[in-house]
Amino acid sequence: MQTNEASQESEIKQVIRSLCMMNNRFMNFMLDDNKEAAQVFLRVILEDDKIKVRNVRIQSFIQNIYGHSSQLDILAQDSKGRYFNVEVQRSDEGAPARRSRFYSSILDTHFLQPGKLYEELPDTYVIFITENDVLHDNLPLYNIRRRIDENAKCFEDGSRIIYVNSQRRDDTALGKLMQDLYCTEPKNLHYQEFAERMEFLKYSKEGEEKMTDVIEEYAARKAEALAKEAAEAMAKEKKIEFAKDLLAEGMSIEFTVRLSKLSEAEVRELASKLTA
């Protein structure tokens, strides 16, 4: 029993040690109430060393009573009152243009309080950090703003959408930030603000306890995978028994393949065993 528990504990530690910031849940832990780390992100992406983060929250749920609500990965506010929503997306399907538009709009409806003037609407930034280059122009970063078609001037409404291509990992400040997103060891990180936090989360008892839900999520996924494997094995066994019955009744190979959903090679192997 103790051996099994020790083995499970070792496996969980290995999972934690293998995590990087491109893992959505681990990124949340890295930036949760960590103003310094969030500040590095925003300063590098926006190329503005004067940004001072006032507060940062993870998994902020924004209720929309008239439609679709949203849970934002990371929501930060700076000393100028601007809001920054950072989303990490490993799946291309998770970062469509209309999702960024929706997130931008839901920030607007949430932060303009009743009785306030439209001029008091805060500036908002929706930042998608994507595993792949979802906009396909091989740029490290895409700044998206509204503009006037007739004269190509920017229409300054205070909203911006930014896509960051994490595949561009060169020696620029942004490239080094992208390298850090895939790094699993604190000693190899470029930015000290990340290194200290990662060291705490991965190599201290308090950090491991803090990541309990990551561990539980991992265990749940593993249990689900095992259940799926068992179900698939059971389904395959039923197909084989069904095919055997059909063959025993004298049904043809082609008919048995069609009804049992097994491959022709599998059915022929079963048939050869029945006639042996």
TANOR-V653710 format. One record per backbone hydrogen bond with DSSP energy under -1.0 kcal/mol. CO is the residue of the C=O (numbers start at 1). NH is the residue of the N-H. Records with the same first field share a line. If there is no record, write none. Layout:
# TANOR-V653710
CO = NH + NH
This chain:
# TANOR-V653710
1 = 5
2 = 6
3 = 7
4 = 8
5 = 9
6 = 10
7 = 11
8 = 12
9 = 13
10 = 14
11 = 15
12 = 16
13 = 17
14 = 18
16 = 19
20 = 23
23 = 27
24 = 28
25 = 29
26 = 30
27 = 31
28 = 32
31 = 34
34 = 38
35 = 39
36 = 40
37 = 41
38 = 42
39 = 43
40 = 44
41 = 45
42 = 46
43 = 48
48 = 51
52 = 79
55 = 77
57 = 75
60 = 72
62 = 70
64 = 67
70 = 62
72 = 60
73 = 59
74 = 86
75 = 57
76 = 84
77 = 54 + 55
78 = 81
82 = 78
83 = 125
84 = 76
85 = 127
86 = 74
87 = 129
89 = 131
91 = 94
92 = 95
96 = 100
97 = 101
98 = 102
99 = 103
100 = 104
101 = 105
102 = 106
103 = 107
104 = 108
105 = 109
106 = 110
107 = 111
108 = 112
113 = 116
117 = 120
118 = 121
123 = 83
124 = 160
125 = 85
126 = 162
127 = 87
128 = 164
129 = 89
130 = 166
132 = 134
133 = 136
140 = 165
142 = 163
144 = 161
146 = 155
148 = 152
153 = 148
155 = 157
158 = 124
160 = 126
161 = 144
162 = 128
163 = 142
164 = 130
165 = 168
167 = 169
172 = 176
173 = 177
174 = 178
175 = 179
176 = 180
177 = 181
179 = 182
181 = 22
185 = 188
186 = 189
191 = 194 + 195
192 = 196
194 = 198
195 = 199
196 = 200
197 = 201
198 = 202
199 = 203
204 = 208
205 = 209
206 = 210
207 = 211
209 = 212
211 = 215
212 = 216
213 = 217
214 = 218
215 = 219
216 = 220
217 = 221
218 = 222
219 = 223
220 = 224
221 = 225
222 = 226
223 = 227
224 = 228
225 = 229
226 = 230
227 = 231
228 = 232
229 = 233
230 = 234
231 = 235
232 = 236
233 = 237
234 = 238
235 = 239
236 = 240
237 = 241
238 = 242
239 = 243
240 = 244
241 = 245
242 = 246
243 = 247
244 = 248
245 = 249
246 = 251
247 = 250
252 = 256
253 = 257
254 = 258
255 = 259
256 = 260
257 = 261
263 = 267
264 = 268
265 = 269
266 = 270
267 = 271
268 = 272
269 = 273
270 = 274
271 = 275
